[in-house]
Protein backbone atom coordinates (compact mmCIF):
# COMPACT_ATOMS: atom_id res chain seq x y z
CA UNK A 1 0.00 0.00 0.00
CA UNK A 2 1.40 3.40 -0.90
CA UNK A 3 -0.05 6.81 -0.11
CA UNK A 4 -3.04 7.78 2.01
CA UNK A 5 -5.62 7.47 -0.80
CA UNK A 6 -4.50 3.91 -1.61
CA UNK A 7 -4.49 3.08 2.10
CA UNK A 8 -8.05 4.41 2.55
CA UNK A 9 -9.27 2.50 -0.52
CA UNK A 10 -7.61 -0.72 0.65
CA UNK A 11 -9.11 -0.32 4.14
CA UNK A 12 -12.59 0.43 2.79
CA UNK A 13 -12.61 -2.65 0.55
CA UNK A 14 -11.24 -4.94 3.27
CA UNK A 15 -13.48 -3.58 6.03
CA UNK A 16 -16.61 -3.73 3.86
CA UNK A 17 -15.90 -7.43 3.17
CA UNK A 18 -15.19 -8.34 6.81
CA UNK A 19 -17.99 -6.41 8.53
CA UNK A 20 -21.61 -7.51 8.32
CA UNK A 21 -22.52 -3.92 7.48
CA UNK A 22 -20.16 -0.97 7.12
CA UNK A 23 -20.71 2.20 5.08
CA UNK A 24 -18.00 4.82 4.55
CA UNK A 25 -19.41 8.36 4.50
CA UNK A 26 -16.34 10.40 3.59
CA UNK A 27 -12.56 10.42 3.81
CA UNK A 28 -10.31 13.27 4.91
CA UNK A 29 -6.52 13.32 4.46
CA UNK A 30 -4.33 14.95 7.10
CA UNK A 31 -0.57 15.56 7.12
CA UNK A 32 1.05 15.34 10.56
CA UNK A 33 4.64 14.85 11.72
CA UNK A 34 5.73 14.09 8.14
CA UNK A 35 3.06 11.40 7.70
CA UNK A 36 -0.17 11.38 5.70
CA UNK A 37 -3.19 9.99 7.55
CA UNK A 38 -6.57 8.99 6.14
CA UNK A 39 -9.60 9.58 8.36
CA UNK A 40 -12.63 7.60 7.21
CA UNK A 41 -15.94 8.67 8.74
CA UNK A 42 -18.26 5.68 8.57
CA UNK A 43 -21.37 3.96 9.87
CA UNK A 44 -20.94 0.52 11.38
CA UNK A 45 -23.52 -2.02 12.53
CA UNK A 46 -22.36 -3.46 15.83
CA UNK A 47 -23.72 -5.85 18.38
CA UNK A 48 -24.82 -3.94 21.43
CA UNK A 49 -24.07 -5.04 24.95
CA UNK A 50 -26.54 -6.05 27.60
CA UNK A 51 -27.16 -2.37 28.40
CA UNK A 52 -28.96 -2.04 25.05
CA UNK A 53 -30.77 -5.35 25.35
CA UNK A 54 -28.45 -7.01 22.85
CA UNK A 55 -30.09 -5.18 19.94
CA UNK A 56 -27.64 -4.30 17.12
CA UNK A 57 -26.96 -0.58 16.75
CA UNK A 58 -25.55 1.62 13.99
CA UNK A 59 -22.62 3.69 15.22
CA UNK A 60 -20.75 6.50 13.52
CA UNK A 61 -17.00 5.94 13.81
CA UNK A 62 -13.74 7.48 12.70
CA UNK A 63 -11.16 5.09 11.29
CA UNK A 64 -7.72 6.76 11.39
CA UNK A 65 -5.10 5.07 9.19
CA UNK A 66 -1.47 5.75 8.42
CA UNK A 67 1.51 3.86 7.09
CA UNK A 68 5.12 3.98 8.20
CA UNK A 69 7.45 1.87 6.12
CA UNK A 70 5.69 -1.45 5.58
CA UNK A 71 3.57 -1.14 8.76
CA UNK A 72 -0.02 0.08 8.72
CA UNK A 73 -1.50 1.66 11.86
CA UNK A 74 -5.19 1.95 12.61
CA UNK A 75 -7.20 3.62 15.36
CA UNK A 76 -10.98 3.26 15.48
CA UNK A 77 -12.80 6.01 17.40
CA UNK A 78 -16.33 6.08 18.71
CA UNK A 79 -17.52 8.60 21.27
CA UNK A 80 -21.14 9.05 22.31
CA UNK A 81 -23.09 10.99 24.87
CA UNK A 82 -25.09 9.32 27.62
CA UNK A 83 -28.07 8.99 25.30
CA UNK A 84 -25.95 7.11 22.71
CA UNK A 85 -25.81 9.92 20.14
CA UNK A 86 -22.38 10.25 18.48
CA UNK A 87 -20.36 13.13 19.85
CA UNK A 88 -18.95 14.61 16.63
CA UNK A 89 -16.95 17.31 18.38
CA UNK A 90 -15.14 14.91 20.71
CA UNK A 91 -14.37 12.47 17.89
CA UNK A 92 -12.94 15.34 15.82
CA UNK A 93 -10.83 16.48 18.79
CA UNK A 94 -9.50 12.94 19.28
CA UNK A 95 -8.56 12.75 15.59
CA UNK A 96 -6.82 16.14 15.93
CA UNK A 97 -4.78 14.82 18.87
CA UNK A 98 -3.31 11.82 16.99
CA UNK A 99 0.34 12.39 16.09
CA UNK A 100 2.17 9.55 14.28
CA UNK A 101 5.73 9.05 15.49
CA UNK A 102 8.56 7.66 13.46
CA UNK A 103 9.76 5.56 16.40
CA UNK A 104 6.60 3.46 16.97
CA UNK A 105 7.35 0.30 18.93
CA UNK A 106 5.74 -3.08 18.30
CA UNK A 107 4.09 -4.81 21.25
CA UNK A 108 1.15 -2.66 22.25
CA UNK A 109 2.74 0.78 22.50
CA UNK A 110 0.56 3.12 20.48
CA UNK A 111 2.38 5.71 18.41
OpenMM code with the backbone's topology and positions (N, CA, C; nanometers):
from openmm import Vec3, app, unit

residues = "UNK UNK UNK UNK UNK UNK UNK UNK UNK UNK UNK UNK UNK UNK UNK UNK UNK UNK UNK UNK UNK UNK UNK UNK UNK UNK UNK UNK UNK UNK UNK UNK UNK UNK UNK UNK UNK UNK UNK UNK UNK UNK UNK UNK UNK UNK UNK UNK UNK UNK UNK UNK UNK UNK UNK UNK UNK UNK UNK UNK UNK UNK UNK UNK UNK UNK UNK UNK UNK UNK UNK UNK UNK UNK UNK UNK UNK UNK UNK UNK UNK UNK UNK UNK UNK UNK UNK UNK UNK UNK UNK UNK UNK UNK UNK UNK UNK UNK UNK UNK UNK UNK UNK UNK UNK UNK UNK UNK UNK UNK UNK".split()
positions = [
    Vec3(0.0861, -0.1173, 0.0000),
    Vec3(0.0000, 0.0000, 0.0000),
    Vec3(0.0903, 0.1230, 0.0000),
    Vec3(0.0597, 0.2186, -0.0853),
    Vec3(0.1398, 0.3404, -0.0898),
    Vec3(0.0489, 0.4616, -0.0958),
    Vec3(0.0727, 0.5580, -0.0105),
    Vec3(-0.0045, 0.6814, -0.0105),
    Vec3(-0.1355, 0.6686, 0.0651),
    Vec3(-0.1843, 0.7810, 0.1181),
    Vec3(-0.3044, 0.7785, 0.2011),
    Vec3(-0.4309, 0.7404, 0.1245),
    Vec3(-0.4419, 0.7799, -0.0027),
    Vec3(-0.5617, 0.7469, -0.0798),
    Vec3(-0.5685, 0.5960, -0.1045),
    Vec3(-0.4541, 0.5361, -0.1395),
    Vec3(-0.4497, 0.3907, -0.1607),
    Vec3(-0.4791, 0.3174, -0.0306),
    Vec3(-0.4258, 0.3686, 0.0796),
    Vec3(-0.4492, 0.3077, 0.2098),
    Vec3(-0.5971, 0.3125, 0.2465),
    Vec3(-0.6617, 0.4271, 0.2250),
    Vec3(-0.8047, 0.4409, 0.2554),
    Vec3(-0.8877, 0.3485, 0.1670),
    Vec3(-0.8531, 0.3381, 0.0388),
    Vec3(-0.9268, 0.2499, -0.0519),
    Vec3(-0.9098, 0.1045, -0.0107),
    Vec3(-0.7875, 0.0652, 0.0209),
    Vec3(-0.7608, -0.0721, 0.0647),
    Vec3(-0.8404, -0.1036, 0.1915),
    Vec3(-0.8395, -0.0113, 0.2880),
    Vec3(-0.9107, -0.0324, 0.4142),
    Vec3(-1.0612, -0.0438, 0.3907),
    Vec3(-1.1156, 0.0434, 0.3066),
    Vec3(-1.2588, 0.0427, 0.2789),
    Vec3(-1.3012, -0.0898, 0.2172),
    Vec3(-1.2280, -0.1379, 0.1200),
    Vec3(-1.2613, -0.2651, 0.0547),
    Vec3(-1.2528, -0.3794, 0.1543),
    Vec3(-1.1441, -0.3858, 0.2307),
    Vec3(-1.1243, -0.4939, 0.3274),
    Vec3(-1.2315, -0.4905, 0.4368),
    Vec3(-1.2547, -0.3719, 0.4917),
    Vec3(-1.3483, -0.3579, 0.6029),
    Vec3(-1.4909, -0.3908, 0.5577),
    Vec3(-1.5276, -0.3465, 0.4382),
    Vec3(-1.6613, -0.3731, 0.3859),
    Vec3(-1.6837, -0.5236, 0.3677),
    Vec3(-1.5783, -0.5973, 0.3329),
    Vec3(-1.5905, -0.7430, 0.3174),
    Vec3(-1.6020, -0.8128, 0.4517),
    Vec3(-1.5278, -0.7645, 0.5528),
    Vec3(-1.5193, -0.8339, 0.6813),
    Vec3(-1.6327, -0.7988, 0.7768),
    Vec3(-1.6916, -0.6827, 0.7632),
    Vec3(-1.7992, -0.6414, 0.8530),
    Vec3(-1.9331, -0.6825, 0.7940),
    Vec3(-2.0286, -0.7141, 0.8819),
    Vec3(-2.1605, -0.7507, 0.8321),
    Vec3(-2.2259, -0.6310, 0.7628),
    Vec3(-2.2015, -0.5119, 0.8142),
    Vec3(-2.2522, -0.3920, 0.7478),
    Vec3(-2.1639, -0.2748, 0.7875),
    Vec3(-2.1057, -0.2097, 0.6890),
    Vec3(-2.0163, -0.0969, 0.7118),
    Vec3(-2.0279, -0.0040, 0.5927),
    Vec3(-2.0529, 0.1243, 0.6174),
    Vec3(-2.0705, 0.2198, 0.5079),
    Vec3(-1.9821, 0.3418, 0.5298),
    Vec3(-1.8816, 0.3613, 0.4443),
    Vec3(-1.7999, 0.4825, 0.4552),
    Vec3(-1.8813, 0.6032, 0.4110),
    Vec3(-1.8691, 0.7131, 0.4838),
    Vec3(-1.9413, 0.8359, 0.4498),
    Vec3(-1.8516, 0.9342, 0.3753),
    Vec3(-1.7294, 0.9532, 0.4270),
    Vec3(-1.6337, 1.0398, 0.3585),
    Vec3(-1.4946, 1.0117, 0.4136),
    Vec3(-1.3954, 1.0616, 0.3413),
    Vec3(-1.2561, 1.0425, 0.3810),
    Vec3(-1.1855, 1.1769, 0.3766),
    Vec3(-1.1095, 1.2032, 0.4825),
    Vec3(-1.0310, 1.3270, 0.4913),
    Vec3(-0.8844, 1.2861, 0.5031),
    Vec3(-0.7953, 1.3607, 0.4391),
    Vec3(-0.6522, 1.3318, 0.4460),
    Vec3(-0.5830, 1.4413, 0.5253),
    Vec3(-0.5044, 1.4019, 0.6235),
    Vec3(-0.4330, 1.4954, 0.7097),
    Vec3(-0.2835, 1.4670, 0.7014),
    Vec3(-0.2023, 1.5709, 0.7127),
    Vec3(-0.0573, 1.5558, 0.7119),
    Vec3(-0.0039, 1.5993, 0.8473),
    Vec3(0.0538, 1.5048, 0.9216),
    Vec3(0.1051, 1.5342, 1.0559),
    Vec3(0.2390, 1.4658, 1.0782),
    Vec3(0.3313, 1.5384, 1.1380),
    Vec3(0.4638, 1.4846, 1.1720),
    Vec3(0.5284, 1.4130, 1.0536),
    Vec3(0.5112, 1.4675, 0.9328),
    Vec3(0.5730, 1.4087, 0.8142),
    Vec3(0.5018, 1.2851, 0.7622),
    Vec3(0.3801, 1.2593, 0.8096),
    Vec3(0.3063, 1.1395, 0.7700),
    Vec3(0.1649, 1.1774, 0.7256),
    Vec3(0.1211, 1.1202, 0.6138),
    Vec3(-0.0172, 1.1381, 0.5701),
    Vec3(-0.1051, 1.0386, 0.6429),
    Vec3(-0.2204, 1.0857, 0.6882),
    Vec3(-0.3186, 0.9995, 0.7547),
    Vec3(-0.4499, 1.0098, 0.6780),
    Vec3(-0.5221, 0.8991, 0.6724),
    Vec3(-0.6566, 0.8987, 0.6143),
    Vec3(-0.7550, 0.8819, 0.7294),
    Vec3(-0.8567, 0.9669, 0.7331),
    Vec3(-0.9603, 0.9579, 0.8360),
    Vec3(-1.0913, 0.9258, 0.7645),
    Vec3(-1.1405, 0.8045, 0.7857),
    Vec3(-1.2631, 0.7599, 0.7209),
    Vec3(-1.3776, 0.7709, 0.8216),
    Vec3(-1.4746, 0.8564, 0.7909),
    Vec3(-1.5941, 0.8671, 0.8743),
    Vec3(-1.6918, 0.7644, 0.8197),
    Vec3(-1.7434, 0.6781, 0.9064),
    Vec3(-1.8261, 0.5683, 0.8571),
    Vec3(-1.9381, 0.5333, 0.9543),
    Vec3(-2.0308, 0.4543, 0.9047),
    Vec3(-2.1365, 0.3963, 0.9871),
    Vec3(-2.1079, 0.2474, 0.9971),
    Vec3(-2.1229, 0.1927, 1.1153),
    Vec3(-2.0938, 0.0518, 1.1384),
    Vec3(-2.2068, -0.0109, 1.2192),
    Vec3(-2.2536, -0.1265, 1.1768),
    Vec3(-2.3522, -0.2018, 1.2529),
    Vec3(-2.2767, -0.2884, 1.3521),
    Vec3(-2.3064, -0.2699, 1.4796),
    Vec3(-2.2361, -0.3458, 1.5833),
    Vec3(-2.3350, -0.4115, 1.6773),
    Vec3(-2.2920, -0.5222, 1.7343),
    Vec3(-2.3722, -0.5855, 1.8379),
    Vec3(-2.3658, -0.4982, 1.9617),
    Vec3(-2.4787, -0.4764, 2.0215),
    Vec3(-2.4818, -0.3943, 2.1427),
    Vec3(-2.4699, -0.4847, 2.2641),
    Vec3(-2.4211, -0.4288, 2.3706),
    Vec3(-2.4071, -0.5036, 2.4946),
    Vec3(-2.5404, -0.5206, 2.5652),
    Vec3(-2.5340, -0.5785, 2.6807),
    Vec3(-2.6535, -0.6049, 2.7603),
    Vec3(-2.7275, -0.4753, 2.7947),
    Vec3(-2.6540, -0.3646, 2.8048),
    Vec3(-2.7162, -0.2369, 2.8403),
    Vec3(-2.8195, -0.1946, 2.7363),
    Vec3(-2.8021, -0.2386, 2.6121),
    Vec3(-2.8956, -0.2040, 2.5053),
    Vec3(-2.9866, -0.3218, 2.4719),
    Vec3(-2.9916, -0.4193, 2.5591),
    Vec3(-3.0775, -0.5349, 2.5350),
    Vec3(-3.0271, -0.6268, 2.4260),
    Vec3(-2.9019, -0.6141, 2.3875),
    Vec3(-2.8446, -0.7008, 2.2850),
    Vec3(-2.8903, -0.6692, 2.1441),
    Vec3(-2.9605, -0.5573, 2.1257),
    Vec3(-3.0091, -0.5175, 1.9937),
    Vec3(-2.8943, -0.4520, 1.9165),
    Vec3(-2.8702, -0.4943, 1.7907),
    Vec3(-2.7644, -0.4301, 1.7120),
    Vec3(-2.7910, -0.2811, 1.6936),
    Vec3(-2.6833, -0.2026, 1.6909),
    Vec3(-2.6956, -0.0579, 1.6746),
    Vec3(-2.6029, -0.0104, 1.5627),
    Vec3(-2.6404, 0.1002, 1.5002),
    Vec3(-2.5552, 0.1623, 1.3992),
    Vec3(-2.4786, 0.2733, 1.4690),
    Vec3(-2.3466, 0.2691, 1.4580),
    Vec3(-2.2619, 0.3691, 1.5218),
    Vec3(-2.1806, 0.4429, 1.4172),
    Vec3(-2.1622, 0.5725, 1.4388),
    Vec3(-2.0749, 0.6502, 1.3518),
    Vec3(-1.9349, 0.6475, 1.4110),
    Vec3(-1.8380, 0.6075, 1.3330),
    Vec3(-1.7004, 0.5944, 1.3812),
    Vec3(-1.6061, 0.6776, 1.2962),
    Vec3(-1.4855, 0.6913, 1.3460),
    Vec3(-1.3744, 0.7484, 1.2700),
    Vec3(-1.2663, 0.6410, 1.2663),
    Vec3(-1.2264, 0.6027, 1.1475),
    Vec3(-1.1158, 0.5090, 1.1293),
    Vec3(-0.9958, 0.5919, 1.0863),
    Vec3(-0.8912, 0.5970, 1.1687),
    Vec3(-0.7723, 0.6763, 1.1386),
    Vec3(-0.6623, 0.5794, 1.0968),
    Vec3(-0.6084, 0.5988, 0.9771),
    Vec3(-0.5103, 0.5071, 0.9185),
    Vec3(-0.3856, 0.5827, 0.8760),
    Vec3(-0.2715, 0.5196, 0.8975),
    Vec3(-0.1473, 0.5747, 0.8420),
    Vec3(-0.0481, 0.4617, 0.8259),
    Vec3(0.0498, 0.4867, 0.7404),
    Vec3(0.1508, 0.3863, 0.7092),
    Vec3(0.2883, 0.4436, 0.7361),
    Vec3(0.3723, 0.3620, 0.8003),
    Vec3(0.5125, 0.3980, 0.8204),
    Vec3(0.5953, 0.2786, 0.7760),
    Vec3(0.6704, 0.2992, 0.6695),
    Vec3(0.7451, 0.1872, 0.6123),
    Vec3(0.6459, 0.0842, 0.5592),
    Vec3(0.6602, -0.0390, 0.6024),
    Vec3(0.5687, -0.1449, 0.5583),
    Vec3(0.4574, -0.1697, 0.6602),
    Vec3(0.4581, -0.0950, 0.7713),
    Vec3(0.3570, -0.1143, 0.8755),
    Vec3(0.2393, -0.0197, 0.8553),
    Vec3(0.1190, -0.0716, 0.8796),
    Vec3(-0.0024, 0.0081, 0.8722),
    Vec3(-0.0587, 0.0192, 1.0136),
    Vec3(-0.0945, 0.1409, 1.0528),
    Vec3(-0.1498, 0.1656, 1.1859),
    Vec3(-0.2955, 0.2074, 1.1716),
    Vec3(-0.3764, 0.1675, 1.2665),
    Vec3(-0.5195, 0.1955, 1.2613),
    Vec3(-0.5720, 0.2240, 1.4007),
    Vec3(-0.6507, 0.3299, 1.4116),
    Vec3(-0.7198, 0.3622, 1.5360),
    Vec3(-0.8661, 0.3808, 1.4998),
    Vec3(-0.9552, 0.3118, 1.5705),
    Vec3(-1.0980, 0.3263, 1.5476),
    Vec3(-1.1562, 0.4041, 1.6647),
    Vec3(-1.2260, 0.5144, 1.6351),
    Vec3(-1.2796, 0.6008, 1.7399),
    Vec3(-1.4311, 0.6015, 1.7378),
    Vec3(-1.4891, 0.5919, 1.8559),
    Vec3(-1.6333, 0.6080, 1.8710),
    Vec3(-1.6570, 0.6742, 2.0052),
    Vec3(-1.7208, 0.7885, 2.0035),
    Vec3(-1.7520, 0.8602, 2.1270),
    Vec3(-1.8990, 0.8987, 2.1198),
    Vec3(-1.9717, 0.8709, 2.2285),
    Vec3(-2.1139, 0.9046, 2.2314),
    Vec3(-2.1487, 0.9668, 2.3656),
    Vec3(-2.2559, 1.0433, 2.3634),
    Vec3(-2.3090, 1.0990, 2.4871),
    Vec3(-2.3849, 0.9919, 2.5644),
    Vec3(-2.4358, 1.0279, 2.6782),
    Vec3(-2.5091, 0.9325, 2.7620),
    Vec3(-2.6304, 0.8731, 2.6919),
    Vec3(-2.6886, 0.9489, 2.5999),
    Vec3(-2.8067, 0.8987, 2.5297),
    Vec3(-2.7703, 0.8130, 2.4081),
    Vec3(-2.6402, 0.7961, 2.3818),
    Vec3(-2.5954, 0.7113, 2.2713),
    Vec3(-2.5734, 0.7845, 2.1402),
    Vec3(-2.6037, 0.9154, 2.1369),
    Vec3(-2.5806, 0.9915, 2.0137),
    Vec3(-2.4316, 1.0168, 1.9953),
    Vec3(-2.3814, 1.0020, 1.8718),
    Vec3(-2.2385, 1.0249, 1.8484),
    Vec3(-2.2000, 1.1677, 1.8841),
    Vec3(-2.0869, 1.1816, 1.9475),
    Vec3(-2.0358, 1.3133, 1.9847),
    Vec3(-1.9319, 1.3537, 1.8800),
    Vec3(-1.9798, 1.4209, 1.7756),
    Vec3(-1.8951, 1.4605, 1.6627),
    Vec3(-1.7759, 1.5448, 1.7070),
    Vec3(-1.8010, 1.6396, 1.7945),
    Vec3(-1.6949, 1.7307, 1.8379),
    Vec3(-1.5829, 1.6566, 1.9092),
    Vec3(-1.6177, 1.5653, 1.9983),
    Vec3(-1.5138, 1.4909, 2.0708),
    Vec3(-1.4368, 1.3976, 1.9783),
    Vec3(-1.5074, 1.3337, 1.8828),
    Vec3(-1.4367, 1.2469, 1.7886),
    Vec3(-1.3397, 1.3294, 1.7051),
    Vec3(-1.3822, 1.4473, 1.6614),
    Vec3(-1.2940, 1.5337, 1.5823),
    Vec3(-1.1732, 1.5785, 1.6643),
    Vec3(-1.1957, 1.6089, 1.7925),
    Vec3(-1.0830, 1.6479, 1.8793),
    Vec3(-0.9858, 1.5320, 1.8998),
    Vec3(-1.0388, 1.4104, 1.9126),
    Vec3(-0.9502, 1.2943, 1.9276),
    Vec3(-0.8670, 1.2735, 1.8017),
    Vec3(-0.9304, 1.2866, 1.6851),
    Vec3(-0.8558, 1.2747, 1.5589),
    Vec3(-0.7465, 1.3806, 1.5545),
    Vec3(-0.7797, 1.5039, 1.5955),
    Vec3(-0.6824, 1.6137, 1.5932),
    Vec3(-0.5654, 1.5885, 1.6879),
    Vec3(-0.5851, 1.5065, 1.7896),
    Vec3(-0.4780, 1.4822, 1.8868),
    Vec3(-0.3824, 1.3711, 1.8443),
    Vec3(-0.4165, 1.2939, 1.7422),
    Vec3(-0.3306, 1.1822, 1.6991),
    Vec3(-0.2096, 1.2366, 1.6250),
    Vec3(-0.0925, 1.1973, 1.6700),
    Vec3(0.0340, 1.2390, 1.6090),
    Vec3(0.1205, 1.1157, 1.5837),
    Vec3(0.1295, 1.0696, 1.4574),
    Vec3(0.2166, 0.9549, 1.4279),
    Vec3(0.3610, 0.9866, 1.4632),
    Vec3(0.4313, 0.8885, 1.5164),
    Vec3(0.5726, 0.9050, 1.5494),
    Vec3(0.6539, 0.8083, 1.4677),
    Vec3(0.7694, 0.8508, 1.4285),
    Vec3(0.8564, 0.7660, 1.3465),
    Vec3(0.9134, 0.6501, 1.4260),
    Vec3(0.9127, 0.6598, 1.5585),
    Vec3(0.9756, 0.5556, 1.6399),
    Vec3(0.8708, 0.4675, 1.7100),
    Vec3(0.7617, 0.4324, 1.6382),
    Vec3(0.6599, 0.3464, 1.6969),
    Vec3(0.7207, 0.2110, 1.7326),
    Vec3(0.6779, 0.1559, 1.8438),
    Vec3(0.7346, 0.0304, 1.8927),
    Vec3(0.6295, -0.0783, 1.8877),
    Vec3(0.6661, -0.1950, 1.8373),
    Vec3(0.5738, -0.3080, 1.8305),
    Vec3(0.5521, -0.3629, 1.9710),
    Vec3(0.4338, -0.4165, 1.9959),
    Vec3(0.4095, -0.4814, 2.1246),
    Vec3(0.3095, -0.4071, 2.2097),
    Vec3(0.2211, -0.3301, 2.1488),
    Vec3(0.1153, -0.2662, 2.2249),
    Vec3(0.1354, -0.1187, 2.2508),
    Vec3(0.2529, -0.0662, 2.2277),
    Vec3(0.2742, 0.0782, 2.2496),
    Vec3(0.2173, 0.1543, 2.1309),
    Vec3(0.1179, 0.2352, 2.1565),
    Vec3(0.0561, 0.3121, 2.0479),
    Vec3(0.1433, 0.4303, 2.0121),
    Vec3(0.1600, 0.4550, 1.8816),
    Vec3(0.2378, 0.5711, 1.8413),
    Vec3(0.1637, 0.7000, 1.8718),
] * unit.nanometer
topology = app.Topology()
chain = topology.addChain("A")
for resn in residues:
    res = topology.addResidue(resn, chain)
    for name in ("N", "CA", "C"):
        topology.addAtom(name, app.Element.getBySymbol(name[0]), res)
